[in-house]
Amino acid sequence: MKVAIIGGGPAGLAAVKHCLEQNIECTAFEQTENIGGTWIYTDKIKEDENGVPVHTAMYQGLRTNLPTRLMEFENFPHIPKDNFYITQPEVLEYIKSYANHFNLLPHIKLCHQVINVDPRPNEKWSLLVRNVKTKKVEEHTYDGVIVCNGHYTSPYMPSIPGMEHFNGKSIHCKQYRKPNIYAGKKVLVIGGGPSGLDISTLLNGIAKKVVFSFSKLFYGTPAEGVITKPRVSQFKEGKVIFVDGTEEDIDEVIYCTGYYPSYPFLSKNCGITVDDGWVKPLYKHFINIEHPTMAIVNITLVVSTFTLYSIQIRFYLALLKGHFKVSKEEMYEDLNQAVKKREDKGLPKKMTHFIALEQLDYCENLADIANIRKIPRVYGKMFAKILCNLDKKYGVKIIDDENFELVQLEYTTI
């Protein structure tokens, strides 16, 4: 049995590790020259040295918004440190140490870009793979495919009246790298998620003025000196008008407005479509119902991603090896129930993969269905507690598989 893995970030590395652990032959294809995925920092924003579109959205000064115990691979804890919220270089170092510890690198082809995935008879898969240095294209056949390309590839830009008339520079935060280029500028940051809060904080004291516009702040508190505003109503050349009627003079705008999933390498025959952020048809948010030998890992929203890699990949491998069976009809019924639940809550399509406080139940459900090893419940409990107290920046210490204790931090970690 052979499995192809698309992507050499944390999810792809976890997929390689679990495949090898179960004696499944696998190859991971990574289009860049390094492992690490979105945790790699580069000054480039469009294409890399091989002409490959830059995937990473990493910027200088980023720290994790979850404590380290919620950002670790299964059975591979972080080396204890004084700071519970670590920097991007520290996360990347941890990811590389995981790859080295489990000897994953021999199973990863760097500088190899998957350009087409197509189903073949008997649930086989054809992959066209381009060597980005030599430009040579080869075809490979596999029994299964695990897609691990992440969801920070296609920026979402809102439509705001007058955007086309704004005479300053506008970028999505995927193109943001360093704060110093904004020295002396009047900057508007749009979006109340982690990136919006981080970037507005990093610009504070460097830019001449930082205006932070959001309808809802998902965690934390804006830095002192940052001007907070509600949603933008419209743009007028160098001026921005907000829904409360107030105005601000602005030189540059940074949109921290999220991303849409994108899978340009999947042929139409794969049966996967993206509808306003909803990837379908997927069973349990990651199994391709039309072709269950394909999994698309890590598209769930508001989760501790490192925790979920293991349970999703082990579930997929158990299904691939026939250790349990779920009919197409049963998978569609489960999907339809999930969609109805989302619609009953009045949530838009782009919130279909929203998990949040249901992470513990989600992981337990996967383990029960596939009869596989469960993730210790303490991780789900920790995530729920941290999620409800993101403004307080607690640290966490695990006591046992069920219990943990919060650590009140006396310093800022942003």
N, C-alpha and C positions, 0 to 999 in steps of 0.2 A: 504494500500500500504506500502510495506517494502523495504527499500534500504540498501544495504551493502556498507560500505566505507572501502577501504583498505588503511591504513596508518593514523598515528596520528600526522603528521606534519602540517604545516600551511594550505595546501590545504585540508587535511582531516578535520581539524577543521572548515574551512569555509564551507565544504560540510555538516557537522553536523549542523552547525548554520542555514544554508539556508533550510535544510530539516525540522528542527524543526519549523522554521518560517512559513513554508507552511503546517504544521500539518502532515508531513510525518514521519512515524515511521522509525527510522534508528539505525544502530549499526556500529561503527567504530572499526576495528580490528587493533591494534598496537602491533607489535611483541616484542618491547622492554618494559622496565619498566617505560618509561617516554614519555610524549608528547613533540613535538618540532622538530622531524625529523632531517634533516641535520643540524639544529642549535644547536644540543646537542654536547657538547664536551666530549670526553672520551680519555684516554690514550691508550685504547685497539685499535688494528688495524685489528684483524682477527675475533675473536669471542667474544661475551659478556659472562657474567657469566652463562647464560643459554644455551650456545652453539649456539646462533643465530649469523649469519654473521653480522659483524659491518657494518651498513649502512652509518653512518655519515663520511664526509670528513673534518670535522671542525678541524682547527688548532689554536694554541694559537696566539693571537695578531691580529686576523682578525677584520677588520672594514668593514662596508658596503661600496660598491662602488656606491651606489645610495643614495641620501638624504632621510631622514626619511619620507617625505610626499609621496614618491614613494614606500615606504615599509610599507604600512599600509592597514589593512583590510577595506572594505567598511564601512563607517560610524563609524569607531573606530579609531580616530586619536591618534598619539603618544602624550604623555605629552610633551609639548614644552621644549626643552633643548638648551643649548648654542651651542652644537656641532651637526651639521646637519648629520654627518657621524658617526654612533654609533657602539659600540663594539658588539661582539657576545653575551656576557652575557646580554647586554641591549636588544638585539633583542629577546632572549629567554624569558626574563622577560615580554616583551610586548606580546609575543605569549601566555604565560601562563595567563596573565591578561585578554586576549581576551576569553580564555576558561573559566575562572572563572566568568567573567562578564556575559556571556550568559549561564552559568550553563551547559556546554557541557560535563564535565567529567562523569556524570552518564550514558552517551550514548557511552562511549569508553571502550572497553575491552583491557586492557593492558596485555602484555605477551601472546597474542593470535596471532598466525602466520597463515595467509591464505596459504594453501599449494596446493589448487586446486580450480579452478573456471571452471564450465562447464555449458553450456546452456541446458535448459530443454524445453519441449514442452510449447507452449503458452507464449514464451518469459519470462519464469521463469529461475532462476539461482540457481544452487547448489554450495555451498561453503563447502569445507572441511577445518576445522579450528583446529589447534593444540595448546593446552595449553603448552607453552614452559617449564613450571615448572613441571606439572604433566605428560606431554607427552600424555594426553588424546586427542583423535581426535573426533570431532563432526561434523555432517552434518547439514547445515542450508539452507533454501530455501528463496529466495528473488525475488522481482519484478524488481529490478534494481541494478546495480553495478556501483560504482564510484571508479575508480582506482586512488589512490593518493600516489603512492610509490616513486615519484620523479624520477630524472634521474641522480643521482650521485652514482649509484650502480655498474656499470660495466665499469671500467677504460679502456680507449683506449690507447694502446701502439703502437707507430709507428714502422715500420720496417726500421732500419738503418743498412747499411753494417758494419759488424764487431762488432755488439752489443754483440754477444756471446763470443767475445775474450776480452772484457773489463774486467780487473781484479779488478775493484772497485765495490762498492755496488751501485745498481740501484733500485729506487722505483718510483712508481707513487705517485703523490701528495695526493692521497687518504690516503696513509699510513704516510704522513708527519704530525707531531704533534708539535714539539718544535724545536727552533733554536739552543739551547745550545749544543745538541749532535753533532753539526757540528763544534764546536770550533776547530780551528787549521787545518781544512780540506780545500781542494781545491774543490769547489762544482760547478757543472754545472747545471743550471736550464734551461729546455727546454720548450718553449711555451710562446707566447706573450699575453695570456689572463689575466684576473684579478688575478688568483692564481699565475701565473708565476711572475708577477710584485710584488705582495705582498710578496711572499716567498723570492725572490731575495733581496727585501728591508729588510726583517726581518733578513736575514742571514748576510747582510752587516755589517761589524764591529765585527762580531762574528766568522765567517769562516775566514780562512787565505786568501782565494781568492773566489770571487763569479763571475762566468761567466754566463751571461744571453743570451741565444740563441733564436732568433725568426725570422720569416720571416716578420711578421707584428705585431706591438704593438697596441693593441686594445684601450688602454687608458693610460693616465699618462706618467710619465717620470721616467726612471730608477734612482735609488739613486746614488749620487756622490760616486765614488769608485767602483761601479759595472762595470765590463767589459762587454760591449755589443758585440755580435757576430751575424752573419747571421746563416742560417740553418746549422746543422751538416751534413757533407758529409760522414764521416765514423769514426769508433772507431778503435784504435790500443792499446790494453792492457791498460796502464795508460794514454793514450794520445787521444785527440779528434782533428780531422781535420775538418775545416769548409769549406763551398762552396767557400769562397774567397781565399782558400789556406793556411790560417793561422792555427796555432796549439796552443793547450793549454794542459798542464799537469793537470789531473783531478783525484781526489780520489773518489768522489761520484757524482751520477747523480740523479736529481729529475725531473721526467717527468710531466709537467703540460700540458697535451695534451688532456684533455677532457674525455668525457664519452659517452657510448652508452646506449640507453634505454634498459631495460631488464625486462621481465615479465614472470619469470619461473613458476609462479603459474597459468598462463592462459593455459588451455588445447588447443589442436589444434582445437577443435570444436568451440572455440571462434572466429576463423578466423583472428586473429591478427598475423602479422609477422613483423620482423624488418629487413630491407634491407639496410645495410651500414648507420645506423642511422635514416632511414626513417621508421616510424611506419605506417603500412597500413593494411586495408583501413580505413582511418579516414575522416569524413566530418568535415570541419572547424577545423581540427587538433585535434579533441577530441571525436567525436561521432563515435562509431564502426558501420560502414555502414552495415555490415552483421547482426549485432545484436544491433540496436539503443537504446536498454535499458541499454547499457553499455557505460560509458564515461571514457576516460583516460585523466585526467586533468593535465595541467601544463607540457606539453612536448614542447611547443613553445620555440624558442631560441631568445635571445637578446630582452627581454621584462621586464617590471616591474611586476614580478610574482604576488605580492600581489594584484595588480590592476586587473589582469585577473582572479583570482580565482572566484570572485563574478559573473562576466558576463558569464563565461563558465558554472558554476554550475547552475545558474538561467536559462540559455538557456536549459540545459539538463533537468531540472525538468519540465520546460514548455512543452518540447517534450514528456517526460515520462507521463505527466498528460493529454496529448492530446490537449493542448491549441493551437497547430498548427501542421501541418503535412508536411512532406517532404518525397517524395517517394525515394525508393532505386535508381531508375534511375536518379532522380534529384541530389541525393548526389554524385553518381559516376560521373555525368557530371561536377559538381562543382569541384570534386577532379581532374578529367582529365584536366580541364582548369588550375588549380593551378599547376599541374605537367608541363604542356606545358609552362606556364609562367616561371617556374624555369629553364626548359631546354633552353628556348629562351635566358635566361640571362647567360647561360653557367655554372650554378651552379651545384655542385655535389648533389647526393641523400641525403647526410647527412645535406644539407642545406634546405631540403624541409620544415621544420618547422620554418625557419628563418622569423621573423616578423619585428623587429627593427623599422624603421621609419614608418612602416605601422600599428603600434599598434592602433592609434586613429581610422583609417578607419576600422580595423578589429573589434574593439569593437562596433563601430557604426553599422556595418553590422549585427553582432549577435543580437543586440537589435532590429533592424528593422525587421529581419526575424521572431523572436520569439515574437515581440510586448511586450517586457519587458522593465523595467526601465533602462535607459541609465546610464552609468558611466559619471559623469561630464567631459566635454571635456577638462577641464583644466589639467587632469591627463595625457592624451595623448599628449597634447601640452608641458607639463613640461618634459615628458620623451624624446620627440624628441629633445628638446633644450639641455637637459643634455647629451643625447647621442652624440650630435654633439660637445660637449665641455667637454668631460670626462677628458681631460688633465688639465682643469682649476679648477675642484672641486668647482663648484658653490653650494651655498645653494639655497633653493627656499622657497618663502612664497606665499600662495594662497590668492588671493584677492577676487575672486568669482568663479562661476562654469566655467567661460571662461578664466579668466585672472590670472596671477601670476607675481611675480617679482623675479629676480635673486638677490642673495646676494653674493657679492664678498668676499671670505674668505681670511683672512690675515695670515692664519697659515696652516700648512700641517695637513692632517687628516689620513695619511697612517702610 
